[in-house]
Amino acid sequence: MEGQVWWPKYGDMEVSDAKKLKALEDENRRLKSLLADAHLDISMLKDINSKKW
């Protein structure tokens, strides 16, 4: 039964649509990672900028 959990969500999807969905999910994952890195860079720069030299 566990193996069929995906069927209600993806069962009527064409193969090309499933491939597009996977590509979009991969791109979304990559963009989220880039955004997290950018936020980390900004946080570090703010920390460096706030120190008295």
mmJSON file of the N, C-alpha and C atoms, coordinates in Angstrom:
{"data_MODEL":{"atom_site":{
"group_PDB":["ATOM","ATOM","ATOM","ATOM","ATOM","ATOM","ATOM","ATOM","ATOM","ATOM","ATOM","ATOM","ATOM","ATOM","ATOM","ATOM","ATOM","ATOM","ATOM","ATOM","ATOM","ATOM","ATOM","ATOM","ATOM","ATOM","ATOM","ATOM","ATOM","ATOM","ATOM","ATOM","ATOM","ATOM","ATOM","ATOM","ATOM","ATOM","ATOM","ATOM","ATOM","ATOM","ATOM","ATOM","ATOM","ATOM","ATOM","ATOM","ATOM","ATOM","ATOM","ATOM","ATOM","ATOM","ATOM","ATOM","ATOM","ATOM","ATOM","ATOM","ATOM","ATOM","ATOM","ATOM","ATOM","ATOM","ATOM","ATOM","ATOM","ATOM","ATOM","ATOM","ATOM","ATOM","ATOM","ATOM","ATOM","ATOM","ATOM","ATOM","ATOM","ATOM","ATOM","ATOM","ATOM","ATOM","ATOM","ATOM","ATOM","ATOM","ATOM","ATOM","ATOM","ATOM","ATOM","ATOM","ATOM","ATOM","ATOM","ATOM","ATOM","ATOM","ATOM","ATOM","ATOM","ATOM","ATOM","ATOM","ATOM","ATOM","ATOM","ATOM","ATOM","ATOM","ATOM","ATOM","ATOM","ATOM","ATOM","ATOM","ATOM","ATOM","ATOM","ATOM","ATOM","ATOM","ATOM","ATOM","ATOM","ATOM","ATOM","ATOM","ATOM","ATOM","ATOM","ATOM","ATOM","ATOM","ATOM","ATOM","ATOM","ATOM","ATOM","ATOM","ATOM","ATOM","ATOM","ATOM","ATOM","ATOM","ATOM","ATOM","ATOM","ATOM","ATOM","ATOM","ATOM","ATOM","ATOM"],
"id":[1,2,3,4,5,6,7,8,9,10,11,12,13,14,15,16,17,18,19,20,21,22,23,24,25,26,27,28,29,30,31,32,33,34,35,36,37,38,39,40,41,42,43,44,45,46,47,48,49,50,51,52,53,54,55,56,57,58,59,60,61,62,63,64,65,66,67,68,69,70,71,72,73,74,75,76,77,78,79,80,81,82,83,84,85,86,87,88,89,90,91,92,93,94,95,96,97,98,99,100,101,102,103,104,105,106,107,108,109,110,111,112,113,114,115,116,117,118,119,120,121,122,123,124,125,126,127,128,129,130,131,132,133,134,135,136,137,138,139,140,141,142,143,144,145,146,147,148,149,150,151,152,153,154,155,156,157,158,159],
"type_symbol":["N","C","C","N","C","C","N","C","C","N","C","C","N","C","C","N","C","C","N","C","C","N","C","C","N","C","C","N","C","C","N","C","C","N","C","C","N","C","C","N","C","C","N","C","C","N","C","C","N","C","C","N","C","C","N","C","C","N","C","C","N","C","C","N","C","C","N","C","C","N","C","C","N","C","C","N","C","C","N","C","C","N","C","C","N","C","C","N","C","C","N","C","C","N","C","C","N","C","C","N","C","C","N","C","C","N","C","C","N","C","C","N","C","C","N","C","C","N","C","C","N","C","C","N","C","C","N","C","C","N","C","C","N","C","C","N","C","C","N","C","C","N","C","C","N","C","C","N","C","C","N","C","C","N","C","C","N","C","C"],
"label_atom_id":["N","CA","C","N","CA","C","N","CA","C","N","CA","C","N","CA","C","N","CA","C","N","CA","C","N","CA","C","N","CA","C","N","CA","C","N","CA","C","N","CA","C","N","CA","C","N","CA","C","N","CA","C","N","CA","C","N","CA","C","N","CA","C","N","CA","C","N","CA","C","N","CA","C","N","CA","C","N","CA","C","N","CA","C","N","CA","C","N","CA","C","N","CA","C","N","CA","C","N","CA","C","N","CA","C","N","CA","C","N","CA","C","N","CA","C","N","CA","C","N","CA","C","N","CA","C","N","CA","C","N","CA","C","N","CA","C","N","CA","C","N","CA","C","N","CA","C","N","CA","C","N","CA","C","N","CA","C","N","CA","C","N","CA","C","N","CA","C","N","CA","C","N","CA","C","N","CA","C","N","CA","C","N","CA","C"],
"label_alt_id":[null,null,null,null,null,null,null,null,null,null,null,null,null,null,null,null,null,null,null,null,null,null,null,null,null,null,null,null,null,null,null,null,null,null,null,null,null,null,null,null,null,null,null,null,null,null,null,null,null,null,null,null,null,null,null,null,null,null,null,null,null,null,null,null,null,null,null,null,null,null,null,null,null,null,null,null,null,null,null,null,null,null,null,null,null,null,null,null,null,null,null,null,null,null,null,null,null,null,null,null,null,null,null,null,null,null,null,null,null,null,null,null,null,null,null,null,null,null,null,null,null,null,null,null,null,null,null,null,null,null,null,null,null,null,null,null,null,null,null,null,null,null,null,null,null,null,null,null,null,null,null,null,null,null,null,null,null,null,null],
"label_comp_id":["MET","MET","MET","GLU","GLU","GLU","GLY","GLY","GLY","GLN","GLN","GLN","VAL","VAL","VAL","TRP","TRP","TRP","TRP","TRP","TRP","PRO","PRO","PRO","LYS","LYS","LYS","TYR","TYR","TYR","GLY","GLY","GLY","ASP","ASP","ASP","MET","MET","MET","GLU","GLU","GLU","VAL","VAL","VAL","SER","SER","SER","ASP","ASP","ASP","ALA","ALA","ALA","LYS","LYS","LYS","LYS","LYS","LYS","LEU","LEU","LEU","LYS","LYS","LYS","ALA","ALA","ALA","LEU","LEU","LEU","GLU","GLU","GLU","ASP","ASP","ASP","GLU","GLU","GLU","ASN","ASN","ASN","ARG","ARG","ARG","ARG","ARG","ARG","LEU","LEU","LEU","LYS","LYS","LYS","SER","SER","SER","LEU","LEU","LEU","LEU","LEU","LEU","ALA","ALA","ALA","ASP","ASP","ASP","ALA","ALA","ALA","HIS","HIS","HIS","LEU","LEU","LEU","ASP","ASP","ASP","ILE","ILE","ILE","SER","SER","SER","MET","MET","MET","LEU","LEU","LEU","LYS","LYS","LYS","ASP","ASP","ASP","ILE","ILE","ILE","ASN","ASN","ASN","SER","SER","SER","LYS","LYS","LYS","LYS","LYS","LYS","TRP","TRP","TRP"],
"label_asym_id":["A","A","A","A","A","A","A","A","A","A","A","A","A","A","A","A","A","A","A","A","A","A","A","A","A","A","A","A","A","A","A","A","A","A","A","A","A","A","A","A","A","A","A","A","A","A","A","A","A","A","A","A","A","A","A","A","A","A","A","A","A","A","A","A","A","A","A","A","A","A","A","A","A","A","A","A","A","A","A","A","A","A","A","A","A","A","A","A","A","A","A","A","A","A","A","A","A","A","A","A","A","A","A","A","A","A","A","A","A","A","A","A","A","A","A","A","A","A","A","A","A","A","A","A","A","A","A","A","A","A","A","A","A","A","A","A","A","A","A","A","A","A","A","A","A","A","A","A","A","A","A","A","A","A","A","A","A","A","A"],
"label_entity_id":["1","1","1","1","1","1","1","1","1","1","1","1","1","1","1","1","1","1","1","1","1","1","1","1","1","1","1","1","1","1","1","1","1","1","1","1","1","1","1","1","1","1","1","1","1","1","1","1","1","1","1","1","1","1","1","1","1","1","1","1","1","1","1","1","1","1","1","1","1","1","1","1","1","1","1","1","1","1","1","1","1","1","1","1","1","1","1","1","1","1","1","1","1","1","1","1","1","1","1","1","1","1","1","1","1","1","1","1","1","1","1","1","1","1","1","1","1","1","1","1","1","1","1","1","1","1","1","1","1","1","1","1","1","1","1","1","1","1","1","1","1","1","1","1","1","1","1","1","1","1","1","1","1","1","1","1","1","1","1"],
"label_seq_id":[1,1,1,2,2,2,3,3,3,4,4,4,5,5,5,6,6,6,7,7,7,8,8,8,9,9,9,10,10,10,11,11,11,12,12,12,13,13,13,14,14,14,15,15,15,16,16,16,17,17,17,18,18,18,19,19,19,20,20,20,21,21,21,22,22,22,23,23,23,24,24,24,25,25,25,26,26,26,27,27,27,28,28,28,29,29,29,30,30,30,31,31,31,32,32,32,33,33,33,34,34,34,35,35,35,36,36,36,37,37,37,38,38,38,39,39,39,40,40,40,41,41,41,42,42,42,43,43,43,44,44,44,45,45,45,46,46,46,47,47,47,48,48,48,49,49,49,50,50,50,51,51,51,52,52,52,53,53,53],
"pdbx_PDB_ins_code":[null,null,null,null,null,null,null,null,null,null,null,null,null,null,null,null,null,null,null,null,null,null,null,null,null,null,null,null,null,null,null,null,null,null,null,null,null,null,null,null,null,null,null,null,null,null,null,null,null,null,null,null,null,null,null,null,null,null,null,null,null,null,null,null,null,null,null,null,null,null,null,null,null,null,null,null,null,null,null,null,null,null,null,null,null,null,null,null,null,null,null,null,null,null,null,null,null,null,null,null,null,null,null,null,null,null,null,null,null,null,null,null,null,null,null,null,null,null,null,null,null,null,null,null,null,null,null,null,null,null,null,null,null,null,null,null,null,null,null,null,null,null,null,null,null,null,null,null,null,null,null,null,null,null,null,null,null,null,null],
"Cartn_x":[0.816,0.0,0.867,2.002,2.848,3.392,3.662,4.203,3.219,1.956,0.937,0.461,1.142,0.755,0.868,1.802,2.018,0.919,0.192,-0.759,-1.83,-2.485,-3.515,-2.974,-1.722,-1.147,-0.56,0.085,0.822,0.3,-0.693,-1.149,-1.651,-2.291,-2.84,-1.899,-0.67,0.301,1.01,1.204,1.971,3.449,4.206,5.632,6.346,6.007,6.66,6.346,5.12,4.756,5.519,5.684,6.43,7.892,8.457,9.842,9.971,8.997,9.002,8.89,8.02,7.849,9.149,9.81,11.075,12.12,12.183,13.142,12.846,11.574,11.198,11.541,11.314,11.651,13.155,13.934,15.394,15.855,15.275,15.626,15.234,14.079,13.628,14.598,15.034,15.999,17.303,17.773,19.02,18.885,17.757,17.543,17.431,16.783,16.694,18.078,18.927,20.287,21.059,20.913,21.573,21.087,19.795,19.224,19.756,19.842,20.386,21.839,22.62,24.013,24.098,23.228,23.235,22.879,21.898,21.526,22.68,23.39,24.55,25.64,25.898,26.889,26.499,25.25,24.769,24.929,24.586,24.711,26.162,27.071,28.499,28.995,28.593,29.024,28.492,27.254,26.7,27.474,27.834,28.594,29.965,30.641,31.953,31.833,30.808,30.618,30.305,29.705,29.325,30.485,31.572,32.732,33.505,34.023,34.843,36.287,36.835,38.209,39.044],
"Cartn_y":[-1.195,0.0,1.268,1.24,2.424,2.821,1.862,2.147,2.848,2.872,3.478,4.828,5.387,6.684,7.773,7.64,8.645,8.643,7.542,7.395,8.483,8.828,9.876,11.227,11.504,12.794,12.783,11.681,11.642,10.613,9.84,8.73,9.106,10.26,10.649,11.563,11.683,12.566,11.853,12.579,12.052,12.009,11.163,11.031,12.361,13.085,14.37,15.366,15.327,16.209,15.84,14.559,14.102,14.534,14.468,14.905,16.405,17.177,18.623,18.938,18.226,18.43,18.149,17.047,16.706,17.781,18.27,19.322,20.597,20.939,22.123,21.947,20.754,20.494,20.581,20.062,20.147,21.605,22.38,23.789,24.542,24.229,24.868,24.566,23.325,22.93,23.696,23.834,24.556,26.027,26.635,28.05,28.297,27.382,27.512,27.466,26.607,26.507,27.796,28.349,29.612,30.739,30.774,31.801,31.666,30.436,30.212,30.675,30.384,30.83,32.359,32.995,34.452,35.063,34.485,34.99,34.819,33.724,33.5,34.53,34.788,35.802,37.174,37.535,38.833,38.916,37.842,37.813,37.99,37.307,37.438,38.851,39.432,40.787,41.804,41.636,42.53,42.408,41.178,40.952,41.606,41.445,42.055,43.576,44.094,45.537,46.161,45.431,45.997,46.065,45.388,45.397,46.694,47.137,48.358,47.972,48.545,48.235,49.324],
"Cartn_z":[0.0,0.0,0.0,0.722,0.801,-0.563,-1.411,-2.733,-3.643,-3.31,-4.164,-3.642,-2.669,-2.124,-3.187,-4.094,-5.126,-6.187,-6.318,-7.417,-7.454,-6.333,-6.426,-6.907,-6.601,-6.977,-8.385,-8.775,-10.035,-11.036,-10.672,-11.499,-12.874,-12.997,-14.295,-15.076,-14.622,-15.254,-16.406,-17.493,-18.617,-18.233,-18.914,-18.616,-18.805,-19.857,-20.11,-18.995,-18.484,-17.375,-16.109,-15.872,-14.696,-14.797,-15.999,-16.188,-15.968,-16.468,-16.255,-14.77,-14.077,-12.64,-11.898,-12.241,-11.595,-11.868,-13.103,-13.44,-12.644,-12.504,-11.728,-10.253,-9.724,-8.328,-8.109,-9.053,-8.959,-9.019,-9.933,-10.055,-8.785,-8.234,-7.008,-5.861,-5.774,-4.741,-4.905,-6.15,-6.424,-6.062,-6.413,-6.114,-4.612,-3.905,-2.444,-1.819,-2.339,-1.839,-2.111,-3.306,-3.637,-2.732,-2.471,-1.604,-0.188,0.311,1.651,1.721,0.701,0.656,0.639,-0.125,-0.199,1.154,1.839,3.164,4.151,4.049,4.907,4.618,3.341,2.97,3.519,3.377,3.877,5.382,6.06,7.514,7.94,7.269,7.595,7.313,6.195,5.856,6.865,7.304,8.32,9.623,9.976,11.191,11.104,9.984,9.778,9.79,9.144,9.04,10.399,11.291,12.588,13.575,13.302,14.201,14.066,15.169,15.177,14.851,13.828,13.423,13.938],
"occupancy":[1.0,1.0,1.0,1.0,1.0,1.0,1.0,1.0,1.0,1.0,1.0,1.0,1.0,1.0,1.0,1.0,1.0,1.0,1.0,1.0,1.0,1.0,1.0,1.0,1.0,1.0,1.0,1.0,1.0,1.0,1.0,1.0,1.0,1.0,1.0,1.0,1.0,1.0,1.0,1.0,1.0,1.0,1.0,1.0,1.0,1.0,1.0,1.0,1.0,1.0,1.0,1.0,1.0,1.0,1.0,1.0,1.0,1.0,1.0,1.0,1.0,1.0,1.0,1.0,1.0,1.0,1.0,1.0,1.0,1.0,1.0,1.0,1.0,1.0,1.0,1.0,1.0,1.0,1.0,1.0,1.0,1.0,1.0,1.0,1.0,1.0,1.0,1.0,1.0,1.0,1.0,1.0,1.0,1.0,1.0,1.0,1.0,1.0,1.0,1.0,1.0,1.0,1.0,1.0,1.0,1.0,1.0,1.0,1.0,1.0,1.0,1.0,1.0,1.0,1.0,1.0,1.0,1.0,1.0,1.0,1.0,1.0,1.0,1.0,1.0,1.0,1.0,1.0,1.0,1.0,1.0,1.0,1.0,1.0,1.0,1.0,1.0,1.0,1.0,1.0,1.0,1.0,1.0,1.0,1.0,1.0,1.0,1.0,1.0,1.0,1.0,1.0,1.0,1.0,1.0,1.0,1.0,1.0,1.0],
"B_iso_or_equiv":[0.0,0.0,0.0,0.0,0.0,0.0,0.0,0.0,0.0,0.0,0.0,0.0,0.0,0.0,0.0,0.0,0.0,0.0,0.0,0.0,0.0,0.0,0.0,0.0,0.0,0.0,0.0,0.0,0.0,0.0,0.0,0.0,0.0,0.0,0.0,0.0,0.0,0.0,0.0,0.0,0.0,0.0,0.0,0.0,0.0,0.0,0.0,0.0,0.0,0.0,0.0,0.0,0.0,0.0,0.0,0.0,0.0,0.0,0.0,0.0,0.0,0.0,0.0,0.0,0.0,0.0,0.0,0.0,0.0,0.0,0.0,0.0,0.0,0.0,0.0,0.0,0.0,0.0,0.0,0.0,0.0,0.0,0.0,0.0,0.0,0.0,0.0,0.0,0.0,0.0,0.0,0.0,0.0,0.0,0.0,0.0,0.0,0.0,0.0,0.0,0.0,0.0,0.0,0.0,0.0,0.0,0.0,0.0,0.0,0.0,0.0,0.0,0.0,0.0,0.0,0.0,0.0,0.0,0.0,0.0,0.0,0.0,0.0,0.0,0.0,0.0,0.0,0.0,0.0,0.0,0.0,0.0,0.0,0.0,0.0,0.0,0.0,0.0,0.0,0.0,0.0,0.0,0.0,0.0,0.0,0.0,0.0,0.0,0.0,0.0,0.0,0.0,0.0,0.0,0.0,0.0,0.0,0.0,0.0],
"pdbx_formal_charge":[null,null,null,null,null,null,null,null,null,null,null,null,null,null,null,null,null,null,null,null,null,null,null,null,null,null,null,null,null,null,null,null,null,null,null,null,null,null,null,null,null,null,null,null,null,null,null,null,null,null,null,null,null,null,null,null,null,null,null,null,null,null,null,null,null,null,null,null,null,null,null,null,null,null,null,null,null,null,null,null,null,null,null,null,null,null,null,null,null,null,null,null,null,null,null,null,null,null,null,null,null,null,null,null,null,null,null,null,null,null,null,null,null,null,null,null,null,null,null,null,null,null,null,null,null,null,null,null,null,null,null,null,null,null,null,null,null,null,null,null,null,null,null,null,null,null,null,null,null,null,null,null,null,null,null,null,null,null,null],
"auth_seq_id":[1,1,1,2,2,2,3,3,3,4,4,4,5,5,5,6,6,6,7,7,7,8,8,8,9,9,9,10,10,10,11,11,11,12,12,12,13,13,13,14,14,14,15,15,15,16,16,16,17,17,17,18,18,18,19,19,19,20,20,20,21,21,21,22,22,22,23,23,23,24,24,24,25,25,25,26,26,26,27,27,27,28,28,28,29,29,29,30,30,30,31,31,31,32,32,32,33,33,33,34,34,34,35,35,35,36,36,36,37,37,37,38,38,38,39,39,39,40,40,40,41,41,41,42,42,42,43,43,43,44,44,44,45,45,45,46,46,46,47,47,47,48,48,48,49,49,49,50,50,50,51,51,51,52,52,52,53,53,53],
"auth_comp_id":["MET","MET","MET","GLU","GLU","GLU","GLY","GLY","GLY","GLN","GLN","GLN","VAL","VAL","VAL","TRP","TRP","TRP","TRP","TRP","TRP","PRO","PRO","PRO","LYS","LYS","LYS","TYR","TYR","TYR","GLY","GLY","GLY","ASP","ASP","ASP","MET","MET","MET","GLU","GLU","GLU","VAL","VAL","VAL","SER","SER","SER","ASP","ASP","ASP","ALA","ALA","ALA","LYS","LYS","LYS","LYS","LYS","LYS","LEU","LEU","LEU","LYS","LYS","LYS","ALA","ALA","ALA","LEU","LEU","LEU","GLU","GLU","GLU","ASP","ASP","ASP","GLU","GLU","GLU","ASN","ASN","ASN","ARG","ARG","ARG","ARG","ARG","ARG","LEU","LEU","LEU","LYS","LYS","LYS","SER","SER","SER","LEU","LEU","LEU","LEU","LEU","LEU","ALA","ALA","ALA","ASP","ASP","ASP","ALA","ALA","ALA","HIS","HIS","HIS","LEU","LEU","LEU","ASP","ASP","ASP","ILE","ILE","ILE","SER","SER","SER","MET","MET","MET","LEU","LEU","LEU","LYS","LYS","LYS","ASP","ASP","ASP","ILE","ILE","ILE","ASN","ASN","ASN","SER","SER","SER","LYS","LYS","LYS","LYS","LYS","LYS","TRP","TRP","TRP"],
"auth_asym_id":["A","A","A","A","A","A","A","A","A","A","A","A","A","A","A","A","A","A","A","A","A","A","A","A","A","A","A","A","A","A","A","A","A","A","A","A","A","A","A","A","A","A","A","A","A","A","A","A","A","A","A","A","A","A","A","A","A","A","A","A","A","A","A","A","A","A","A","A","A","A","A","A","A","A","A","A","A","A","A","A","A","A","A","A","A","A","A","A","A","A","A","A","A","A","A","A","A","A","A","A","A","A","A","A","A","A","A","A","A","A","A","A","A","A","A","A","A","A","A","A","A","A","A","A","A","A","A","A","A","A","A","A","A","A","A","A","A","A","A","A","A","A","A","A","A","A","A","A","A","A","A","A","A","A","A","A","A","A","A"],
"auth_atom_id":["N","CA","C","N","CA","C","N","CA","C","N","CA","C","N","CA","C","N","CA","C","N","CA","C","N","CA","C","N","CA","C","N","CA","C","N","CA","C","N","CA","C","N","CA","C","N","CA","C","N","CA","C","N","CA","C","N","CA","C","N","CA","C","N","CA","C","N","CA","C","N","CA","C","N","CA","C","N","CA","C","N","CA","C","N","CA","C","N","CA","C","N","CA","C","N","CA","C","N","CA","C","N","CA","C","N","CA","C","N","CA","C","N","CA","C","N","CA","C","N","CA","C","N","CA","C","N","CA","C","N","CA","C","N","CA","C","N","CA","C","N","CA","C","N","CA","C","N","CA","C","N","CA","C","N","CA","C","N","CA","C","N","CA","C","N","CA","C","N","CA","C","N","CA","C","N","CA","C","N","CA","C","N","CA","C"],
"pdbx_PDB_model_num":[1,1,1,1,1,1,1,1,1,1,1,1,1,1,1,1,1,1,1,1,1,1,1,1,1,1,1,1,1,1,1,1,1,1,1,1,1,1,1,1,1,1,1,1,1,1,1,1,1,1,1,1,1,1,1,1,1,1,1,1,1,1,1,1,1,1,1,1,1,1,1,1,1,1,1,1,1,1,1,1,1,1,1,1,1,1,1,1,1,1,1,1,1,1,1,1,1,1,1,1,1,1,1,1,1,1,1,1,1,1,1,1,1,1,1,1,1,1,1,1,1,1,1,1,1,1,1,1,1,1,1,1,1,1,1,1,1,1,1,1,1,1,1,1,1,1,1,1,1,1,1,1,1,1,1,1,1,1,1]
}}}
